[in-house]
Amino acid sequence: MTQGMIDLGSKPGWNHWKMATKKLQDDLYDCKPEGFYQFIKNLKTRANYFGCLSEGGILQVAPNPKKPTEVRCLLEDYGVFSYDRLVEHKKTYISSDTRFA
């Protein structure tokens, strides 16, 4: 796993992006309830490999912005997040010069 900023113009950066964005499984998730568990399981495995689940990772979000130290994992506690909260969270880093962006 690459640490820090990723230069997508470099060969290692390109390989990182290619591995991080490849299909999770051969049979794509069809958004039906019976496939949700396996989809989330596969997504967690990929996210963990690329450091997204670690403390301070991009998937660690505070459901309540007034309590920023009370973070939850988006892939484990997805039901506690509103769409508006996730948009608000994204705005904190999307234009930054960080790996999250």
Secondary structure by P-SEA (a helix, b strand, c coil): ccccccccccaaaaaaaaaaccccccccccccccaaaaaaaaaaaaaaaaccccccccccccccccccccccccccccccccaaaaaaaaaaccccccccc
